[in-house]
Amino acid sequence: MLKNVGVALLPNLMRDNNKGWTRWDAHLYVLDPDALAAEFSSRFVVLWQPVKDDNDGLRGFELLDTDGYVLYFGHLRS
């Protein structure tokens, strides 16, 4: 889903992140980010950021798509 929020379509990576923009353009919930990252890597997909636990209580990884959008695949750590 897309929502018109009054700004031009532009990947967040190209915006000034000090103005409250999120670090990802899309967050996709996955049960097992480690297995998905391994599958992507086996198909020669380069991860923008490897699987890791971050300070937000999430575990996941990032991909950079061909249009410059950062996609996050992960879930909350339990």
Distance bins in CASP14 RR format, pairs under 12 A and 6 or more apart:
PFRMAT RR
TARGET T0000
AUTHOR 0000-0000-0000
RMODE 2
METHOD distances of the structure
MODEL  1
1 26 0 0 0 0 0 1 0 0 0 0 0
2 9 0 0 0 0 1 0 0 0 0 0 0
2 25 0 0 0 0 0 1 0 0 0 0 0
2 26 0 0 0 0 0 1 0 0 0 0 0
2 69 0 0 0 0 0 1 0 0 0 0 0
3 9 0 0 0 0 0 1 0 0 0 0 0
5 12 0 0 0 0 0 1 0 0 0 0 0
5 21 0 0 0 0 0 1 0 0 0 0 0
5 22 0 0 0 0 0 1 0 0 0 0 0
7 14 0 0 0 0 0 1 0 0 0 0 0
7 15 0 0 0 0 1 0 0 0 0 0 0
7 16 0 0 0 0 0 1 0 0 0 0 0
7 19 0 0 0 0 0 1 0 0 0 0 0
7 20 0 0 0 0 0 1 0 0 0 0 0
7 21 0 0 0 0 1 0 0 0 0 0 0
8 14 0 0 0 0 0 1 0 0 0 0 0
8 15 0 0 0 0 1 0 0 0 0 0 0
9 15 0 0 0 0 0 1 0 0 0 0 0
9 25 0 0 0 0 0 1 0 0 0 0 0
9 67 0 0 0 0 1 0 0 0 0 0 0
9 68 0 0 0 0 0 1 0 0 0 0 0
9 69 0 0 0 0 1 0 0 0 0 0 0
10 16 0 0 0 0 0 1 0 0 0 0 0
10 21 0 0 0 0 1 0 0 0 0 0 0
10 25 0 0 0 0 1 0 0 0 0 0 0
10 67 0 0 0 0 0 1 0 0 0 0 0
10 68 0 0 0 0 1 0 0 0 0 0 0
10 69 0 0 0 0 1 0 0 0 0 0 0
11 17 0 0 0 0 0 1 0 0 0 0 0
11 21 0 0 0 0 1 0 0 0 0 0 0
11 22 0 0 0 0 0 1 0 0 0 0 0
11 23 0 0 0 0 0 1 0 0 0 0 0
11 24 0 0 0 0 1 0 0 0 0 0 0
11 25 1 0 1 0 0 0 0 0 0 0 0
11 26 0 0 0 0 0 1 0 0 0 0 0
11 48 0 0 0 0 0 1 0 0 0 0 0
11 64 0 0 0 0 1 0 0 0 0 0 0
11 65 0 0 0 0 1 0 0 0 0 0 0
11 66 0 0 0 0 0 1 0 0 0 0 0
11 67 1 0 0 1 0 0 0 0 0 0 0
11 68 1 0 1 0 0 0 0 0 0 0 0
11 69 1 0 1 0 0 0 0 0 0 0 0
11 70 1 0 0 1 0 0 0 0 0 0 0
11 71 0 0 0 0 0 1 0 0 0 0 0
12 19 0 0 0 0 0 1 0 0 0 0 0
12 20 0 0 0 0 1 0 0 0 0 0 0
12 21 1 0 1 0 0 0 0 0 0 0 0
12 22 1 0 1 0 0 0 0 0 0 0 0
12 23 1 0 0 1 0 0 0 0 0 0 0
12 24 1 0 0 1 0 0 0 0 0 0 0
12 25 1 0 1 0 0 0 0 0 0 0 0
12 26 0 0 0 0 1 0 0 0 0 0 0
12 27 0 0 0 0 0 1 0 0 0 0 0
12 62 0 0 0 0 0 1 0 0 0 0 0
12 64 0 0 0 0 0 1 0 0 0 0 0
12 67 0 0 0 0 0 1 0 0 0 0 0
12 68 0 0 0 0 1 0 0 0 0 0 0
12 69 1 0 0 1 0 0 0 0 0 0 0
12 70 1 0 0 1 0 0 0 0 0 0 0
12 71 0 0 0 0 0 1 0 0 0 0 0
12 72 0 0 0 0 0 1 0 0 0 0 0
13 21 0 0 0 0 1 0 0 0 0 0 0
13 22 0 0 0 0 0 1 0 0 0 0 0
13 23 0 0 0 0 1 0 0 0 0 0 0
13 24 0 0 0 0 1 0 0 0 0 0 0
13 25 1 0 0 1 0 0 0 0 0 0 0
13 48 0 0 0 0 1 0 0 0 0 0 0
13 49 0 0 0 0 0 1 0 0 0 0 0
13 62 0 0 0 0 0 1 0 0 0 0 0
13 64 1 0 0 1 0 0 0 0 0 0 0
13 65 0 0 0 0 0 1 0 0 0 0 0
13 67 0 0 0 0 0 1 0 0 0 0 0
13 68 1 0 0 1 0 0 0 0 0 0 0
13 69 1 0 0 1 0 0 0 0 0 0 0
13 70 1 0 1 0 0 0 0 0 0 0 0
13 71 0 0 0 0 0 1 0 0 0 0 0
14 21 0 0 0 0 1 0 0 0 0 0 0
14 25 0 0 0 0 0 1 0 0 0 0 0
14 64 0 0 0 0 0 1 0 0 0 0 0
14 67 0 0 0 0 0 1 0 0 0 0 0
14 68 1 0 0 1 0 0 0 0 0 0 0
14 69 0 0 0 0 1 0 0 0 0 0 0
14 70 0 0 0 0 0 1 0 0 0 0 0
15 21 1 0 1 0 0 0 0 0 0 0 0
15 22 0 0 0 0 1 0 0 0 0 0 0
15 23 0 0 0 0 0 1 0 0 0 0 0
15 25 0 0 0 0 0 1 0 0 0 0 0
15 68 0 0 0 0 0 1 0 0 0 0 0
15 69 0 0 0 0 0 1 0 0 0 0 0
15 70 0 0 0 0 0 1 0 0 0 0 0
17 23 1 0 0 1 0 0 0 0 0 0 0
17 24 0 0 0 0 0 1 0 0 0 0 0
17 70 0 0 0 0 0 1 0 0 0 0 0
21 70 0 0 0 0 0 1 0 0 0 0 0
22 56 0 0 0 0 0 1 0 0 0 0 0
22 69 0 0 0 0 0 1 0 0 0 0 0
22 70 0 0 0 0 1 0 0 0 0 0 0
22 72 0 0 0 0 1 0 0 0 0 0 0
23 48 0 0 0 0 0 1 0 0 0 0 0
23 49 0 0 0 0 1 0 0 0 0 0 0
23 54 0 0 0 0 1 0 0 0 0 0 0
23 55 0 0 0 0 0 1 0 0 0 0 0
23 56 0 0 0 0 1 0 0 0 0 0 0
23 58 0 0 0 0 0 1 0 0 0 0 0
23 62 0 0 0 0 1 0 0 0 0 0 0
23 64 0 0 0 0 0 1 0 0 0 0 0
23 69 0 0 0 0 0 1 0 0 0 0 0
23 70 1 0 0 1 0 0 0 0 0 0 0
23 71 0 0 0 0 0 1 0 0 0 0 0
23 72 0 0 0 0 1 0 0 0 0 0 0
24 48 0 0 0 0 1 0 0 0 0 0 0
24 49 0 0 0 0 0 1 0 0 0 0 0
24 54 0 0 0 0 0 1 0 0 0 0 0
24 56 0 0 0 0 0 1 0 0 0 0 0
24 58 0 0 0 0 0 1 0 0 0 0 0
24 60 0 0 0 0 0 1 0 0 0 0 0
24 61 0 0 0 0 0 1 0 0 0 0 0
24 62 1 0 0 1 0 0 0 0 0 0 0
24 63 0 0 0 0 1 0 0 0 0 0 0
24 64 0 0 0 0 0 1 0 0 0 0 0
24 65 0 0 0 0 0 1 0 0 0 0 0
24 68 0 0 0 0 0 1 0 0 0 0 0
24 69 0 0 0 0 1 0 0 0 0 0 0
24 70 1 0 1 0 0 0 0 0 0 0 0
24 71 1 0 0 1 0 0 0 0 0 0 0
24 72 1 0 1 0 0 0 0 0 0 0 0
24 73 0 0 0 0 1 0 0 0 0 0 0
24 74 0 0 0 0 0 1 0 0 0 0 0
25 48 0 0 0 0 0 1 0 0 0 0 0
25 62 0 0 0 0 0 1 0 0 0 0 0
25 63 0 0 0 0 0 1 0 0 0 0 0
25 64 0 0 0 0 1 0 0 0 0 0 0
25 65 0 0 0 0 1 0 0 0 0 0 0
25 67 0 0 0 0 1 0 0 0 0 0 0
25 68 0 0 0 0 1 0 0 0 0 0 0
25 69 1 0 1 0 0 0 0 0 0 0 0
25 70 1 0 1 0 0 0 0 0 0 0 0
25 71 1 0 0 1 0 0 0 0 0 0 0
25 72 0 0 0 0 1 0 0 0 0 0 0
26 62 0 0 0 0 0 1 0 0 0 0 0
26 63 0 0 0 0 1 0 0 0 0 0 0
26 64 0 0 0 0 0 1 0 0 0 0 0
26 65 0 0 0 0 1 0 0 0 0 0 0
26 67 0 0 0 0 0 1 0 0 0 0 0
26 68 0 0 0 0 0 1 0 0 0 0 0
26 69 1 0 0 1 0 0 0 0 0 0 0
26 70 1 0 0 1 0 0 0 0 0 0 0
26 71 1 0 1 0 0 0 0 0 0 0 0
26 72 1 0 0 1 0 0 0 0 0 0 0
26 73 0 0 0 0 1 0 0 0 0 0 0
26 74 0 0 0 0 0 1 0 0 0 0 0
27 33 0 0 0 0 0 1 0 0 0 0 0
27 56 0 0 0 0 0 1 0 0 0 0 0
27 58 0 0 0 0 1 0 0 0 0 0 0
27 60 0 0 0 0 1 0 0 0 0 0 0
27 61 0 0 0 0 0 1 0 0 0 0 0
27 62 0 0 0 0 1 0 0 0 0 0 0
27 63 0 0 0 0 0 1 0 0 0 0 0
27 69 0 0 0 0 0 1 0 0 0 0 0
27 70 0 0 0 0 1 0 0 0 0 0 0
27 71 0 0 0 0 1 0 0 0 0 0 0
27 72 1 0 1 0 0 0 0 0 0 0 0
27 73 0 0 0 0 1 0 0 0 0 0 0
27 74 1 0 0 1 0 0 0 0 0 0 0
27 75 0 0 0 0 1 0 0 0 0 0 0
27 76 0 0 0 0 0 1 0 0 0 0 0
28 36 0 0 0 0 1 0 0 0 0 0 0
28 58 0 0 0 0 0 1 0 0 0 0 0
28 60 0 0 0 0 1 0 0 0 0 0 0
28 61 0 0 0 0 0 1 0 0 0 0 0
28 62 0 0 0 0 0 1 0 0 0 0 0
28 63 0 0 0 0 1 0 0 0 0 0 0
28 65 0 0 0 0 0 1 0 0 0 0 0
28 69 0 0 0 0 0 1 0 0 0 0 0
28 70 0 0 0 0 0 1 0 0 0 0 0
28 71 1 0 0 1 0 0 0 0 0 0 0
28 72 1 0 0 1 0 0 0 0 0 0 0
28 73 1 0 1 0 0 0 0 0 0 0 0
28 74 1 0 0 1 0 0 0 0 0 0 0
28 75 0 0 0 0 1 0 0 0 0 0 0
29 36 0 0 0 0 0 1 0 0 0 0 0
29 58 0 0 0 0 0 1 0 0 0 0 0
29 59 0 0 0 0 0 1 0 0 0 0 0
29 60 0 0 0 0 0 1 0 0 0 0 0
29 71 0 0 0 0 0 1 0 0 0 0 0
29 72 0 0 0 0 1 0 0 0 0 0 0
29 73 0 0 0 0 1 0 0 0 0 0 0
29 74 1 0 0 1 0 0 0 0 0 0 0
29 75 1 0 1 0 0 0 0 0 0 0 0
29 76 0 0 0 0 1 0 0 0 0 0 0
30 36 1 0 1 0 0 0 0 0 0 0 0
30 37 0 0 0 0 1 0 0 0 0 0 0
30 39 0 0 0 0 0 1 0 0 0 0 0
30 40 0 0 0 0 0 1 0 0 0 0 0
30 51 0 0 0 0 0 1 0 0 0 0 0
30 58 0 0 0 0 0 1 0 0 0 0 0
30 59 0 0 0 0 1 0 0 0 0 0 0
30 60 1 0 0 1 0 0 0 0 0 0 0
30 61 0 0 0 0 1 0 0 0 0 0 0
30 63 0 0 0 0 0 1 0 0 0 0 0
30 71 0 0 0 0 0 1 0 0 0 0 0
30 72 0 0 0 0 1 0 0 0 0 0 0
30 73 1 0 1 0 0 0 0 0 0 0 0
30 74 1 0 1 0 0 0 0 0 0 0 0
30 75 1 0 0 1 0 0 0 0 0 0 0
30 76 0 0 0 0 0 1 0 0 0 0 0
31 59 0 0 0 0 0 1 0 0 0 0 0
31 60 0 0 0 0 0 1 0 0 0 0 0
31 73 0 0 0 0 0 1 0 0 0 0 0
31 74 0 0 0 0 1 0 0 0 0 0 0
31 75 1 0 0 1 0 0 0 0 0 0 0
31 76 0 0 0 0 0 1 0 0 0 0 0
31 78 0 0 0 0 0 1 0 0 0 0 0
32 38 0 0 0 0 1 0 0 0 0 0 0
32 39 0 0 0 0 1 0 0 0 0 0 0
32 51 0 0 0 0 0 1 0 0 0 0 0
32 59 0 0 0 0 1 0 0 0 0 0 0
32 60 0 0 0 0 1 0 0 0 0 0 0
32 61 0 0 0 0 0 1 0 0 0 0 0
32 73 0 0 0 0 1 0 0 0 0 0 0
32 74 0 0 0 0 1 0 0 0 0 0 0
32 75 0 0 0 0 1 0 0 0 0 0 0
33 39 0 0 0 0 0 1 0 0 0 0 0
33 40 0 0 0 0 0 1 0 0 0 0 0
33 47 0 0 0 0 0 1 0 0 0 0 0
33 49 0 0 0 0 0 1 0 0 0 0 0
33 50 0 0 0 0 0 1 0 0 0 0 0
33 51 1 0 1 0 0 0 0 0 0 0 0
33 52 0 0 0 0 1 0 0 0 0 0 0
33 53 0 0 0 0 0 1 0 0 0 0 0
33 54 0 0 0 0 0 1 0 0 0 0 0
33 58 0 0 0 0 1 0 0 0 0 0 0
33 59 1 0 1 0 0 0 0 0 0 0 0
33 60 1 1 0 0 0 0 0 0 0 0 0
33 61 1 0 1 0 0 0 0 0 0 0 0
33 62 0 0 0 0 0 1 0 0 0 0 0
33 63 0 0 0 0 0 1 0 0 0 0 0
33 71 0 0 0 0 0 1 0 0 0 0 0
33 72 0 0 0 0 1 0 0 0 0 0 0
33 73 1 0 1 0 0 0 0 0 0 0 0
33 74 1 0 1 0 0 0 0 0 0 0 0
33 75 1 0 0 1 0 0 0 0 0 0 0
33 76 0 0 0 0 0 1 0 0 0 0 0
33 77 0 0 0 0 0 1 0 0 0 0 0
34 40 0 0 0 0 0 1 0 0 0 0 0
34 41 0 0 0 0 0 1 0 0 0 0 0
34 47 0 0 0 0 0 1 0 0 0 0 0
34 50 0 0 0 0 0 1 0 0 0 0 0
34 51 1 0 1 0 0 0 0 0 0 0 0
34 52 0 0 0 0 0 1 0 0 0 0 0
34 53 0 0 0 0 0 1 0 0 0 0 0
34 59 1 0 0 1 0 0 0 0 0 0 0
34 60 0 0 0 0 1 0 0 0 0 0 0
34 61 0 0 0 0 1 0 0 0 0 0 0
34 73 0 0 0 0 0 1 0 0 0 0 0
34 74 0 0 0 0 1 0 0 0 0 0 0
34 75 0 0 0 0 0 1 0 0 0 0 0
35 41 0 0 0 0 0 1 0 0 0 0 0
35 42 0 0 0 0 0 1 0 0 0 0 0
35 51 0 0 0 0 1 0 0 0 0 0 0
35 59 0 0 0 0 0 1 0 0 0 0 0
35 60 0 0 0 0 0 1 0 0 0 0 0
35 61 0 0 0 0 0 1 0 0 0 0 0
35 73 0 0 0 0 0 1 0 0 0 0 0
35 74 0 0 0 0 0 1 0 0 0 0 0
35 75 0 0 0 0 0 1 0 0 0 0 0
36 42 0 0 0 0 0 1 0 0 0 0 0
36 43 0 0 0 0 0 1 0 0 0 0 0
36 45 0 0 0 0 0 1 0 0 0 0 0
36 47 0 0 0 0 0 1 0 0 0 0 0
36 51 0 0 0 0 1 0 0 0 0 0 0
36 59 0 0 0 0 0 1 0 0 0 0 0
36 60 0 0 0 0 1 0 0 0 0 0 0
36 61 1 0 0 1 0 0 0 0 0 0 0
36 63 0 0 0 0 0 1 0 0 0 0 0
36 71 0 0 0 0 0 1 0 0 0 0 0
36 72 0 0 0 0 0 1 0 0 0 0 0
36 73 1 0 1 0 0 0 0 0 0 0 0
36 74 0 0 0 0 1 0 0 0 0 0 0
36 75 0 0 0 0 0 1 0 0 0 0 0
37 43 0 0 0 0 0 1 0 0 0 0 0
37 45 0 0 0 0 1 0 0 0 0 0 0
37 46 0 0 0 0 0 1 0 0 0 0 0
37 47 1 0 0 1 0 0 0 0 0 0 0
37 48 0 0 0 0 0 1 0 0 0 0 0
37 49 0 0 0 0 0 1 0 0 0 0 0
37 50 1 0 0 1 0 0 0 0 0 0 0
37 51 1 0 1 0 0 0 0 0 0 0 0
37 52 0 0 0 0 0 1 0 0 0 0 0
37 59 0 0 0 0 0 1 0 0 0 0 0
37 60 1 0 0 1 0 0 0 0 0 0 0
37 61 1 0 1 0 0 0 0 0 0 0 0
37 62 0 0 0 0 1 0 0 0 0 0 0
37 63 0 0 0 0 1 0 0 0 0 0 0
37 72 0 0 0 0 0 1 0 0 0 0 0
37 73 1 0 0 1 0 0 0 0 0 0 0
37 74 0 0 0 0 1 0 0 0 0 0 0
38 45 0 0 0 0 0 1 0 0 0 0 0
38 47 0 0 0 0 0 1 0 0 0 0 0
38 50 0 0 0 0 0 1 0 0 0 0 0
38 51 0 0 0 0 1 0 0 0 0 0 0
38 61 0 0 0 0 0 1 0 0 0 0 0
38 73 0 0 0 0 0 1 0 0 0 0 0
39 45 0 0 0 0 1 0 0 0 0 0 0
39 47 0 0 0 0 0 1 0 0 0 0 0
39 51 0 0 0 0 0 1 0 0 0 0 0
39 61 0 0 0 0 0 1 0 0 0 0 0
39 73 0 0 0 0 0 1 0 0 0 0 0
40 46 0 0 0 0 1 0 0 0 0 0 0
40 47 1 0 0 1 0 0 0 0 0 0 0
40 48 0 0 0 0 0 1 0 0 0 0 0
40 50 0 0 0 0 0 1 0 0 0 0 0
40 51 0 0 0 0 0 1 0 0 0 0 0
40 60 0 0 0 0 0 1 0 0 0 0 0
40 61 0 0 0 0 1 0 0 0 0 0 0
40 62 0 0 0 0 0 1 0 0 0 0 0
40 63 1 0 0 1 0 0 0 0 0 0 0
40 71 0 0 0 0 0 1 0 0 0 0 0
40 73 0 0 0 0 1 0 0 0 0 0 0
41 47 1 0 0 1 0 0 0 0 0 0 0
41 50 0 0 0 0 1 0 0 0 0 0 0
41 51 0 0 0 0 1 0 0 0 0 0 0
41 61 0 0 0 0 1 0 0 0 0 0 0
41 63 0 0 0 0 0 1 0 0 0 0 0
43 63 0 0 0 0 0 1 0 0 0 0 0
45 61 0 0 0 0 0 1 0 0 0 0 0
45 62 0 0 0 0 0 1 0 0 0 0 0
45 63 1 0 0 1 0 0 0 0 0 0 0
45 64 0 0 0 0 0 1 0 0 0 0 0
45 65 0 0 0 0 0 1 0 0 0 0 0
45 66 0 0 0 0 0 1 0 0 0 0 0
45 71 0 0 0 0 0 1 0 0 0 0 0
45 73 0 0 0 0 0 1 0 0 0 0 0
46 61 0 0 0 0 0 1 0 0 0 0 0
46 62 0 0 0 0 0 1 0 0 0 0 0
46 63 0 0 0 0 1 0 0 0 0 0 0
46 64 0 0 0 0 1 0 0 0 0 0 0
46 65 0 0 0 0 0 1 0 0 0 0 0
46 66 0 0 0 0 0 1 0 0 0 0 0
47 60 0 0 0 0 1 0 0 0 0 0 0
47 61 1 0 1 0 0 0 0 0 0 0 0
47 62 1 0 0 1 0 0 0 0 0 0 0
47 63 1 0 0 1 0 0 0 0 0 0 0
47 64 0 0 0 0 1 0 0 0 0 0 0
47 70 0 0 0 0 0 1 0 0 0 0 0
47 71 0 0 0 0 0 1 0 0 0 0 0
47 72 0 0 0 0 0 1 0 0 0 0 0
47 73 0 0 0 0 1 0 0 0 0 0 0
48 60 0 0 0 0 0 1 0 0 0 0 0
48 61 1 0 0 1 0 0 0 0 0 0 0
48 62 1 0 1 0 0 0 0 0 0 0 0
48 63 1 0 1 0 0 0 0 0 0 0 0
48 64 1 0 1 0 0 0 0 0 0 0 0
48 65 0 0 0 0 1 0 0 0 0 0 0
48 68 0 0 0 0 1 0 0 0 0 0 0
48 69 0 0 0 0 0 1 0 0 0 0 0
48 70 1 0 0 1 0 0 0 0 0 0 0
48 71 0 0 0 0 1 0 0 0 0 0 0
48 72 0 0 0 0 1 0 0 0 0 0 0
48 73 0 0 0 0 0 1 0 0 0 0 0
49 58 0 0 0 0 0 1 0 0 0 0 0
49 59 0 0 0 0 0 1 0 0 0 0 0
49 60 0 0 0 0 1 0 0 0 0 0 0
49 61 1 0 1 0 0 0 0 0 0 0 0
49 62 1 0 1 0 0 0 0 0 0 0 0
49 63 0 0 0 0 1 0 0 0 0 0 0
49 64 0 0 0 0 1 0 0 0 0 0 0
49 70 0 0 0 0 1 0 0 0 0 0 0
49 71 0 0 0 0 0 1 0 0 0 0 0
49 72 0 0 0 0 1 0 0 0 0 0 0
49 73 0 0 0 0 0 1 0 0 0 0 0
49 74 0 0 0 0 0 1 0 0 0 0 0
50 59 0 0 0 0 0 1 0 0 0 0 0
50 60 0 0 0 0 1 0 0 0 0 0 0
50 61 1 0 1 0 0 0 0 0 0 0 0
50 62 0 0 0 0 1 0 0 0 0 0 0
50 63 0 0 0 0 0 1 0 0 0 0 0
50 73 0 0 0 0 0 1 0 0 0 0 0
51 58 0 0 0 0 0 1 0 0 0 0 0
51 59 1 0 0 1 0 0 0 0 0 0 0
51 60 1 0 1 0 0 0 0 0 0 0 0
51 61 1 0 1 0 0 0 0 0 0 0 0
51 62 0 0 0 0 1 0 0 0 0 0 0
51 63 0 0 0 0 0 1 0 0 0 0 0
51 72 0 0 0 0 0 1 0 0 0 0 0
51 73 0 0 0 0 1 0 0 0 0 0 0
51 74 0 0 0 0 1 0 0 0 0 0 0
51 75 0 0 0 0 0 1 0 0 0 0 0
51 77 0 0 0 0 0 1 0 0 0 0 0
52 58 0 0 0 0 1 0 0 0 0 0 0
52 59 1 0 0 1 0 0 0 0 0 0 0
52 60 1 0 0 1 0 0 0 0 0 0 0
52 61 1 0 0 1 0 0 0 0 0 0 0
52 62 0 0 0 0 1 0 0 0 0 0 0
52 72 0 0 0 0 0 1 0 0 0 0 0
52 74 0 0 0 0 0 1 0 0 0 0 0
52 77 0 0 0 0 0 1 0 0 0 0 0
53 59 1 0 1 0 0 0 0 0 0 0 0
53 60 1 0 0 1 0 0 0 0 0 0 0
53 61 0 0 0 0 0 1 0 0 0 0 0
53 74 0 0 0 0 0 1 0 0 0 0 0
53 75 0 0 0 0 0 1 0 0 0 0 0
53 76 0 0 0 0 0 1 0 0 0 0 0
53 77 1 0 0 1 0 0 0 0 0 0 0
53 78 0 0 0 0 0 1 0 0 0 0 0
54 60 1 0 0 1 0 0 0 0 0 0 0
54 61 0 0 0 0 0 1 0 0 0 0 0
54 62 0 0 0 0 0 1 0 0 0 0 0
54 72 0 0 0 0 1 0 0 0 0 0 0
54 74 0 0 0 0 1 0 0 0 0 0 0
54 75 0 0 0 0 0 1 0 0 0 0 0
54 76 0 0 0 0 0 1 0 0 0 0 0
54 77 0 0 0 0 1 0 0 0 0 0 0
55 77 0 0 0 0 0 1 0 0 0 0 0
56 72 0 0 0 0 0 1 0 0 0 0 0
56 74 0 0 0 0 0 1 0 0 0 0 0
56 75 0 0 0 0 0 1 0 0 0 0 0
56 76 0 0 0 0 1 0 0 0 0 0 0
56 77 0 0 0 0 1 0 0 0 0 0 0
57 74 0 0 0 0 0 1 0 0 0 0 0
57 75 0 0 0 0 1 0 0 0 0 0 0
57 76 1 0 0 1 0 0 0 0 0 0 0
57 77 1 0 1 0 0 0 0 0 0 0 0
57 78 0 0 0 0 1 0 0 0 0 0 0
58 72 1 0 0 1 0 0 0 0 0 0 0
58 73 0 0 0 0 0 1 0 0 0 0 0
58 74 1 0 0 1 0 0 0 0 0 0 0
58 75 1 0 0 1 0 0 0 0 0 0 0
58 76 1 0 0 1 0 0 0 0 0 0 0
58 77 1 0 0 1 0 0 0 0 0 0 0
58 78 0 0 0 0 0 1 0 0 0 0 0
59 72 0 0 0 0 0 1 0 0 0 0 0
59 73 0 0 0 0 0 1 0 0 0 0 0
59 74 1 0 0 1 0 0 0 0 0 0 0
59 75 1 0 0 1 0 0 0 0 0 0 0
59 76 1 0 0 1 0 0 0 0 0 0 0
59 77 1 0 1 0 0 0 0 0 0 0 0
59 78 0 0 0 0 1 0 0 0 0 0 0
60 71 0 0 0 0 0 1 0 0 0 0 0
60 72 1 0 0 1 0 0 0 0 0 0 0
60 73 1 0 1 0 0 0 0 0 0 0 0
60 74 1 1 0 0 0 0 0 0 0 0 0
60 75 1 0 0 1 0 0 0 0 0 0 0
60 76 0 0 0 0 0 1 0 0 0 0 0
60 77 0 0 0 0 1 0 0 0 0 0 0
61 70 0 0 0 0 0 1 0 0 0 0 0
61 71 0 0 0 0 1 0 0 0 0 0 0
61 72 1 0 0 1 0 0 0 0 0 0 0
61 73 1 0 1 0 0 0 0 0 0 0 0
61 74 1 0 0 1 0 0 0 0 0 0 0
61 75 0 0 0 0 0 1 0 0 0 0 0
62 68 0 0 0 0 0 1 0 0 0 0 0
62 69 0 0 0 0 0 1 0 0 0 0 0
62 70 1 0 1 0 0 0 0 0 0 0 0
62 71 1 0 0 1 0 0 0 0 0 0 0
62 72 1 0 1 0 0 0 0 0 0 0 0
62 73 1 0 0 1 0 0 0 0 0 0 0
62 74 0 0 0 0 1 0 0 0 0 0 0
63 69 0 0 0 0 1 0 0 0 0 0 0
63 70 1 0 0 1 0 0 0 0 0 0 0
63 71 1 0 1 0 0 0 0 0 0 0 0
63 72 0 0 0 0 1 0 0 0 0 0 0
63 73 1 0 0 1 0 0 0 0 0 0 0
63 74 0 0 0 0 0 1 0 0 0 0 0
64 70 1 0 1 0 0 0 0 0 0 0 0
64 71 1 0 0 1 0 0 0 0 0 0 0
64 72 0 0 0 0 0 1 0 0 0 0 0
65 71 1 0 0 1 0 0 0 0 0 0 0
65 72 0 0 0 0 0 1 0 0 0 0 0
END
